[in-house]
Amino acid sequence: MDRRRFLATAGTAASLSLAGCSAVLPSSAADDYDIGMTAEAFRPYEITVSVGDTVVWENTSTRAHSVTAYEEQIPDDAEYFATGDYDSEAAAREAWDGNAGAITAGQRYEHTFEVPGDYTYFCIPHEQAGMVGIVRVE
Ligand SMILES: [Cu+2]
């Protein structure tokens, strides 16, 4: 999780050299997000992080997506999360009907996970297409 920690502390200082990185990335392809959002999928589908880690999603497609937690599929004492910062799944779904809560091409969303457990989330407009993902927090 070194990269994530680096991102958390370095913020936007992207010009810092990534000492210790084994790969040299072209700047346009810098791997500085954790989960990409393709036309109808989160890639990767599942990731495992540590308590306190911040996960960054980036919309790598040209379509609008959401990152919306299933309220019944996150740990009981965890904070609810969704793009648009809604405090419930119902609120997020309702807002989407009003065209709110989307992240568009190239935009990012991030959430810090403070409670261990499994978090299943989905994309509201592509839920039926199977656009779901899991964050496992250890
Ligand atoms: Cu989507």
Boltz pocket constraint, residues with backbone or C-beta under 6 A from the ligand:
constraints:
  - pocket:
      binder: B
      contacts: [[A, 38], [A, 39], [A, 40], [A, 41], [A, 64], [A, 65], [A, 66], [A, 123], [A, 124], [A, 125], [A, 126], [A, 131]]
      max_distance: 6.0
